[in-house]
Structures are given as structure tokens and as C-alpha cells.
Amino acid sequence: MIYFDHNATTPIDDRVLDTMLPFLKTFYGNASSLYRPGRIVRSAIDTAREQVAALVGVQAAQIVFTSGGTEANHLALATLDPKSRFAISAIEHPSITEHALHLKSQGHDLAIIDVDADGLITQEAIDKVIHYRPKLVTIMLANNETGAVQKLSQYAMQLRENGITVHTDAVQALGKIPVAFYELGVHLMSLSSHKIYGPKGCGALVFEKSVEIKPVLLGGGQEQGLRAGTENAAAIVGFGKAAELAQAELAQRSEHLLALRKLLEEGLSTIPGLTIFARHADRLPNTVQFGLHEIDGEMLVMKLDQKGFAVSSGSACASGGKEPSFVLTAMGIDPDFAKSAIRVSLGKDNTEAEVIDFINLLKLLVAQR
């Protein structure tokens, strides 16, 4: 199987797994315990916190470990005061959009920030948000479907100047492009381990010390009293090692991924009726989402799977039928065309030969439609 779905999850790096294994068996102490086995685990968690902090350019004390990006996003939205105003972009991850709708049902005022045809927030949209005067704004740094990267630092500065707290979901951007907390100008940032060749079940919220974090989980003093629950030590250690590797290998990985993406797009451009979404936007080096007229995206995904390629569809299966990608419809893409979407998200271990094989197979399947 050729794996081209790294935006969904990444295979764990062997070096990460080797780092984790001792904490799955040998070093099993509770990090809150004062005796030596507990202190060993506590020291390893502290090291991992420093490694994750270094990747995004903050102090270790600004990292709260969570169960993943979803919990980190929820923890960020928990900074809202009761029934206060907030705004999210129209293309956020469901862990933001679904929770935002829940908060709206609980009495919060919610505004949606529109995007243009390339999935980018415009200055006009930011001006409207500032006029709305929300307590918090959340803007995804890089979209998980199209790979489009927002001009976040530019907009965060304007929002800050107007007293608005800024949160970004940087889960997809981490490890693919430079992600520097202070350069982006945000107050809060969500991260995830399993997108950077680390284990599933671990993420982090990065916070500016001026922001009051309100715990979502209560019952213990772990994570500076901000996230109760015995730490998943092995996963945290793995996240730390993955972060260390991502920092050391970022330039090499990005260069390799961009070369593969260019090769892929050159091949896709020769297929009649194919459109690459957000093509004119600044995008992640590994991500290409495209649509084909008169093609069912999920059916094509299944055919590719049968031939040994793992990619994803831009449309989601819902009970009673298929719905088009809300990201693409927010970009003004016709819903029927949006249902044809295919996303290819490349990884550090993919090769040019795999990309060429994929292009040739796709051409064959399209010709057989």
C-alpha cells in the first residue's frame, strides 16, 4: 500500500517508537509520585515539554499537554467568558466548528469569517470581525483539506491591537512549515503529535502567559493544574521526540515534499477536466486537493484503494447520504463538483516513483469512467 494521506495521520517514526518503548514497560511510574520511578517519568515529561516548546519557539511552561488537537481546541475555546462573542473561520476543523455551534446553543454569540475562492481570509473579512468586537477569534493556520496557509501574523497583529484574543489551530502546519508562536502573534495555539510522525492520543495547547486558561478536566494538579489526569507518559515522550526530529529535519522534509508536490501537480495538469483547489494560494508543501467533473470522489478513493493507493475524499459520509466538503463550499465551489474532491497529502518517506505511479493509475481510472 502506498500511503498518500498524511494529513489524516502519519506513521510513527521508528526513532520515536524506540524512545517510547521504555515508558510502555520499564518506566511505568506515575509522574506525580515522589519516589524514583515517578521522578524518572516526570523528568522524561519535562524533557518532552522542552522539545515541543523548542519547535514553536516558546518556554516549556507555556505548553499544556492534552489528548490531542481536539482537546487543545476545546481548551482554547474554554477561555471564553459566559455568553461572550467569538468568531471562527468558515474552514476550521470540525473540532472547532462543532464545538462552536454547541457554545452558540449555550448562549454565546458566534460569527463566521468568510474565505475567498482560494480558501483565504481577506482583509475585508478581518475588518468585519474587528467591527463585531469578539472576545476571541480562531483562525486555522493551514487547512487540512486544501493546504492553504493563512496570512495569520498580519491579521493577528490587527486583532491584538483591538484587544481580541487570537487562537490558531496549527495542527496541519506543524512539521511542514516553520511555526513560530511569537512570530505569528497569536495568544493560543493547538498542536498534535500524530501529524508529525508521533503517536496518536497526544497534543498540546501553547499559551501566552497573559491568557487565563480555564481547565476543562478537573480532579488533579497535573499540567500546572490546567489539565487533570495522569499523564500519558509514553505518548508525551514520543511527541517530544517527534518534535525534536521535526525541528532538526524541517528544511529537508519541506524541500522533499515540495518537489513531490510539484511533480504531482505537473502530472495532474495533463488530465482533462481536473481542477486543483486553492492552487493560487500559499499552501503546505505536501498537500494537493483536486476535483474531476463527472467523477464520484468516494468511488475513486475506493478504486485507488483497490489498486494499492491510500488517499482521501473531500466529501464526508453522513447518515442518509454524502455531503460535500464544507471547506470547498465555503470557497464557493459548486456542491456537486465538491463531491468529486480527492486529497493527496504526501509524507517524508514518499518517493518520486510512487507519485509517478499514482499519476499513471489516476489517468487510467479517469479514462475508464
LOKE-381054 format. One line per field, with one value per residue (C-alpha): residue number from 0; residue in one letter; x, y negated, z. Coordinates in steps of 0.02 Angstrom, whole numbers, plus 32768, in hexadecimal, padded with zeros to 4 digits. Example, Ala and Ser with C-alpha at 12.3 -4.5 7.8 and 13.67 -1.06 7.14 Angstrom:
2
num <- [0;1];
residu <- [A;S];
east <- [8267;82AC];
north <- [80E1;8035];
up <- [8186;8165];
//
This chain:
369
num <- [0;1;2;3;4;5;6;7;8;9;10;11;12;13;14;15;16;17;18;19;20;21;22;23;24;25;26;27;28;29;30;31;32;33;34;35;36;37;38;39;40;41;42;43;44;45;46;47;48;49;50;51;52;53;54;55;56;57;58;59;60;61;62;63;64;65;66;67;68;69;70;71;72;73;74;75;76;77;78;79;80;81;82;83;84;85;86;87;88;89;90;91;92;93;94;95;96;97;98;99;100;101;102;103;104;105;106;107;108;109;110;111;112;113;114;115;116;117;118;119;120;121;122;123;124;125;126;127;128;129;130;131;132;133;134;135;136;137;138;139;140;141;142;143;144;145;146;147;148;149;150;151;152;153;154;155;156;157;158;159;160;161;162;163;164;165;166;167;168;169;170;171;172;173;174;175;176;177;178;179;180;181;182;183;184;185;186;187;188;189;190;191;192;193;194;195;196;197;198;199;200;201;202;203;204;205;206;207;208;209;210;211;212;213;214;215;216;217;218;219;220;221;222;223;224;225;226;227;228;229;230;231;232;233;234;235;236;237;238;239;240;241;242;243;244;245;246;247;248;249;250;251;252;253;254;255;256;257;258;259;260;261;262;263;264;265;266;267;268;269;270;271;272;273;274;275;276;277;278;279;280;281;282;283;284;285;286;287;288;289;290;291;292;293;294;295;296;297;298;299;300;301;302;303;304;305;306;307;308;309;310;311;312;313;314;315;316;317;318;319;320;321;322;323;324;325;326;327;328;329;330;331;332;333;334;335;336;337;338;339;340;341;342;343;344;345;346;347;348;349;350;351;352;353;354;355;356;357;358;359;360;361;362;363;364;365;366;367;368];
residu <- [M;I;Y;F;D;H;N;A;T;T;P;I;D;D;R;V;L;D;T;M;L;P;F;L;K;T;F;Y;G;N;A;S;S;L;Y;R;P;G;R;I;V;R;S;A;I;D;T;A;R;E;Q;V;A;A;L;V;G;V;Q;A;A;Q;I;V;F;T;S;G;G;T;E;A;N;H;L;A;L;A;T;L;D;P;K;S;R;F;A;I;S;A;I;E;H;P;S;I;T;E;H;A;L;H;L;K;S;Q;G;H;D;L;A;I;I;D;V;D;A;D;G;L;I;T;Q;E;A;I;D;K;V;I;H;Y;R;P;K;L;V;T;I;M;L;A;N;N;E;T;G;A;V;Q;K;L;S;Q;Y;A;M;Q;L;R;E;N;G;I;T;V;H;T;D;A;V;Q;A;L;G;K;I;P;V;A;F;Y;E;L;G;V;H;L;M;S;L;S;S;H;K;I;Y;G;P;K;G;C;G;A;L;V;F;E;K;S;V;E;I;K;P;V;L;L;G;G;G;Q;E;Q;G;L;R;A;G;T;E;N;A;A;A;I;V;G;F;G;K;A;A;E;L;A;Q;A;E;L;A;Q;R;S;E;H;L;L;A;L;R;K;L;L;E;E;G;L;S;T;I;P;G;L;T;I;F;A;R;H;A;D;R;L;P;N;T;V;Q;F;G;L;H;E;I;D;G;E;M;L;V;M;K;L;D;Q;K;G;F;A;V;S;S;G;S;A;C;A;S;G;G;K;E;P;S;F;V;L;T;A;M;G;I;D;P;D;F;A;K;S;A;I;R;V;S;L;G;K;D;N;T;E;A;E;V;I;D;F;I;N;L;L;K;L;L;V;A;Q;R];
east <- [8000;8040;8009;7FD8;7F6B;7FE6;7F70;7EFE;7F8C;8041;809A;80FE;81B7;8224;8290;81F5;81BA;8266;825B;81AC;81C5;821D;818B;810F;8163;81FF;81DA;8126;8123;80A2;80F2;809B;80F0;8185;81E8;826D;8202;818B;8219;8261;81BB;81A9;8255;822A;8188;81E8;8263;81D4;8186;8229;8234;8184;81A1;8241;81E8;8173;81EA;819E;81CA;81A2;8128;80BA;8093;7FFC;7FF6;7F4C;7F02;7F12;7EE8;7E2D;7E43;7EBF;7E3D;7DB8;7E2E;7E4E;7D94;7D7D;7DD5;7D33;7CCB;7C16;7BAB;7C38;7C53;7CCD;7CF4;7D3B;7D6B;7CF6;7D79;7DA9;7DBD;7D1C;7D65;7D54;7CB6;7C4F;7C83;7C63;7BB1;7B9B;7BD7;7B5E;7AD0;7B09;7AF5;7B98;7B91;7BEC;7C28;7C6F;7D02;7CED;7D79;7D98;7DA0;7E4D;7E15;7E6D;7E2B;7E2A;7E4E;7D98;7D65;7DDE;7D99;7CEB;7D28;7D7A;7CD7;7C7C;7CEB;7CFB;7D55;7DB3;7DD7;7E15;7E69;7EB5;7F6A;7F65;7ECA;7EC6;7E6C;7EB4;7F58;7F39;7FA2;7F55;7FAC;7F9A;8022;7FDC;7F2C;7F5C;7FB5;7F19;7EAA;7F23;7F23;7E67;7E70;7E39;7E85;7EC4;7ECA;7F0D;7EFD;7FAC;7F99;7FAF;8038;80AA;813F;811B;813F;8191;8117;8156;80DB;8117;8134;807F;8046;7FC1;7F8E;7F61;7F99;7F60;7FD9;7FCF;8050;800F;801E;80DB;8105;80E0;805F;7FA4;7F4F;7FC1;7FBA;7FDC;7F97;801A;7FE7;8022;8035;7FBE;7F2E;7ECC;7EB7;7E1A;7E2B;7DAF;7DE0;7DE1;7E1D;7ED9;7F6B;7FBE;7FF9;800C;7F5B;7F18;7EF1;7EC7;7EEF;7F86;7FFB;8008;80C3;80F1;808D;80D1;8183;815E;8116;81B3;8225;81B9;81C5;8281;828F;8216;8280;8323;82DF;8261;82C1;82EB;823A;81EB;8260;823C;8180;817A;81D9;815C;80C9;810A;8122;8072;8024;8081;8033;7F86;7F89;7F8A;7EE3;7E4F;7DC8;7E34;7E3A;7EB6;7E5F;7EB4;7F3D;7F67;7F74;800F;7FFC;804E;80D8;8087;7FCF;7F6D;7EB0;7E5E;7DB6;7D81;7CDF;7C65;7CCB;7C8E;7D1C;7CF8;7CE6;7D8F;7DDC;7D9F;7DE2;7E8B;7E88;7E6A;7F04;7F70;7F67;7F21;7EDA;7E43;7DA4;7D75;7CC3;7C8B;7C11;7B7C;7AE8;7A6E;7AE6;7B83;7B9F;7C1E;7CB5;7C81;7D2F;7D16;7C64;7CA3;7D1B;7C88;7CA6;7C09;7BCB;7BC0;7C71;7CAB;7C70;7CF4;7D83;7E1C;7EA5;7F57;7FC4;8077;80F2;81AC;81C7;8165;81C8;81C3;81A2;8106;80C6;80E2;808A;7FF7;7FE7;7FEA;7F67;7EF8;7EFE;7ECB;7E39;7DFB;7E02;7D97;7D0D];
north <- [8000;7F53;7EDA;7E2C;7DF3;7DA4;7D15;7D98;7DE6;7E13;7EB8;7EB4;7E97;7F2A;7EB3;7E74;7F24;7F53;7EBE;7EEF;7FA9;7F9A;7F33;7FB9;803E;8015;7F64;7F78;7F05;7E7C;7DD3;7D8A;7E06;7DCB;7E6E;7E91;7EEB;7E56;7DD8;7E30;7E1E;7D69;7D40;7D8F;7D2B;7C8B;7CB2;7CCF;7C2A;7BD2;7C2A;7BF7;7B46;7B38;7B69;7AD3;7A5C;7A4B;7A75;7B21;7AD8;7A9D;7B50;7BAF;7C63;7CA4;7D41;7CF4;7C5F;7C6D;7C5A;7BCD;7B72;7B8B;7B4A;7AAE;7A8C;7AA6;7A00;79AB;7955;798D;7955;78EE;78CD;792F;7950;79E2;79F3;7A51;7AD8;7B0E;7BC3;7C14;7C15;7B58;7B46;7BC7;7B86;7AD3;7B01;7B52;7AB4;7A4F;7ABD;7A94;79D9;799F;792C;797A;792B;7989;793E;7956;798F;796C;79E7;7A20;7A41;79A6;7926;7877;77CE;77A1;7837;7807;7756;779D;7809;7776;7715;77A9;7797;784E;7889;790E;7938;79E1;79F0;7A92;7A78;7AF8;7B51;7C0E;7C24;7BA4;7B80;7AC4;7A5E;79C1;7918;7932;78C1;782D;7849;787A;77D3;7773;77DB;77C5;770A;770F;7775;7819;78BF;7927;79E4;7A4D;7B05;7B28;7BE5;7BF8;7B76;7BBC;7C1A;7BE6;7B2B;7ABE;7AA0;7A1A;79EA;7938;7912;7942;78CB;793E;7959;7A11;7A9E;7B54;7BDF;7C9B;7D26;7DA0;7D24;7D1B;7DD6;7DE2;7E4C;7E30;7DF8;7D65;7CAC;7C05;7B58;7ACF;7A32;7984;7968;78D3;7948;799A;7A53;7A9F;7B5B;7BC9;7C65;7C57;7CCC;7CBE;7C46;7C8A;7C15;7B7F;7B9D;7B7A;7C2B;7CB2;7D69;7DD9;7DAE;7E23;7E29;7E98;7E2D;7D8B;7DCC;7E00;7D54;7D05;7D71;7D52;7C97;7CA1;7CFD;7C86;7BF2;7C42;7C80;7BF8;7BAC;7C55;7C96;7BF9;7BF8;7CAF;7C9B;7C02;7C5C;7CEC;7C75;7C1C;7CC2;7CF7;7C54;7C5D;7D06;7CD2;7C3D;7CB4;7D02;7CAE;7C67;7C6A;7BD3;7BBC;7B60;7AC9;7AD8;7A1E;7A19;7A31;7AE9;7B70;7BC4;7C70;7C4F;7C55;7C5B;7C6A;7C89;7CE1;7CBD;7D4E;7DB4;7DF4;7DCE;7E59;7ED9;7EA3;7EB2;7F65;7F90;7F46;7FAB;804A;8020;8001;7F45;7EF4;7E45;7DED;7DA2;7CED;7D21;7D70;7DFF;7DCE;7E35;7E3E;7E02;7DA3;7CED;7C80;7C3C;7BA3;7B5C;7B60;7B1E;7A8F;7A68;7A5C;7B04;7B4F;7BD7;7C5C;7C38;7C35;7CEA;7D1C;7CDD;7D47;7D14;7D52;7D29;7D62;7D99;7D93;7E46;7E3D;7E45;7DFE;7EAD;7EBB;7E14;7E45;7EEC;7E8F;7E17;7EA5;7F07;7E6E;7E4D;7F00;7EFB;7E55;7E98;7F2D;7EC5];
up <- [8000;7FCE;8056;8019;80AB;8124;8150;819F;8203;81ED;820D;82AC;8290;82C8;832C;8387;83AC;83F1;8467;84A1;84C1;856B;85AB;8578;85E2;8645;8682;86B8;874F;8767;8745;87DE;8854;88BA;88B7;8833;87AF;87B1;87A8;870F;86B3;86ED;86A9;8600;85F6;861F;8593;8519;854B;8524;847B;8447;8487;8423;8382;838F;83E8;8495;8549;858B;860A;8579;8543;8586;854B;8516;84C8;841A;83AD;83D0;848C;8471;8406;848B;8511;84A8;8493;854E;856A;8535;85BA;85CA;8537;84EB;8432;83CA;8313;82B0;81FA;8185;8165;8214;8247;8287;8338;832F;82C7;8324;83CE;8395;8365;8410;8465;83FB;8439;84EA;84CF;8480;83E9;8356;82B3;821E;81C0;8104;8090;7FD8;7F46;7F7C;802F;8072;80EC;80A3;80F0;80D8;8140;81CA;81CB;81E5;8274;82CA;82BA;8309;83A4;83D8;8473;8410;8359;831D;8273;8235;81FF;8171;8133;8140;8099;8021;807B;806A;80E6;812F;8143;81FC;8240;81DE;821F;82D0;82E6;82B4;8325;83B7;83A0;83B8;8458;840A;8441;83AD;83A7;8318;82F3;82B3;82B0;81F4;81E3;8269;8223;8170;8177;81FD;828C;8304;838B;83A8;82F1;82CD;8355;839D;8452;8444;83D0;83BF;838F;8373;837B;82FA;826B;8280;8287;8341;839C;839C;843C;8463;843B;848C;84A6;849D;84FC;851B;85D5;85D1;85A4;862F;8609;8653;866D;8612;8673;8731;87B7;87C3;87C0;8724;8699;870C;874A;869B;8662;86E1;86C3;86D1;8642;85AD;85C6;8532;84B8;8500;84F3;8440;8418;845D;83F1;8357;8378;8389;82E4;828E;82C3;828B;81E4;81B7;8126;80DB;80EC;80A4;800D;7FEA;7FFD;7F8E;7F04;7F0D;7F0C;7E72;7E1A;7E4A;7E0F;7D69;7D4B;7D85;7D10;7C7B;7CAC;7C54;7CC4;7D61;7DD5;7E63;7EF0;7F41;7EBE;7EC5;7F82;7FEB;801A;8081;801E;802C;8005;7F61;7F5A;7EB0;7E60;7DC0;7D64;7D5C;7DD8;7E81;7EF9;7F74;7EEA;7EA4;7F52;7F5C;7EAF;7EDD;7F7E;7F1B;7EB3;7F4C;7F6A;8007;7FEA;8032;7FEC;8005;802C;80CF;80E2;814A;817F;80EE;8068;8038;805D;8001;805C;80C2;80A2;7FE6;7FED;805C;7FCD;7F55;7F00;7EB5;7F2F;7EA8;7E6E;7F23;7F34;7EB4;7F21;7F43;7FBC;7FAC;8042;802E;80B4;80D3;809A;7FF7;7F55;7EA5;7E61;7ECE;7E90;7DDA;7DF6;7E44;7DB1;7D34;7D94;7DA9;7CEE;7CCD;7D48;7D04;7C52;7C89;7CD7];
//
